[in-house]
Amino acid sequence: MEFSTFVAGVHVWGAEKTVAAGSLYHVLQGVSDGRAKRGRRYTAGLVLTLILLAKLGGEKSLSGIAQWVRLRQSWLVKELALPAGKVPCANGSC
């Protein structure tokens, strides 16, 4: 009979508590924004939240992040309660 204590230290994916995307957004809203006011359409907190969620979703490039956001726009607007109902996009014309 084989026995190993290694299994006791293995992390089981999906066993962790689910956290709402809005809580991450709320925390990142506190990040100070060093950008100039001119041309700023979205808060730094929103941009950072979208980048972080896309990176956690496996995206590695800016174009991949933009596509990830575009494909989930309606969900993101609902989850983050965005008042304008829009999210940033890569070329700025969305």
HELIX and SHEET records of a PDB file:
HELIX    1   1 PHE A    6  GLY A    9  5                                   4    
HELIX    2   2 ALA A   21  LEU A   28  1                                   8    
HELIX    3   3 ALA A   44  LEU A   56  1                                  13    
HELIX    4   4 LEU A   62  LEU A   71  1                                  10    
HELIX    5   5 GLN A   73  LEU A   80  1                                   8    
END                                                                             
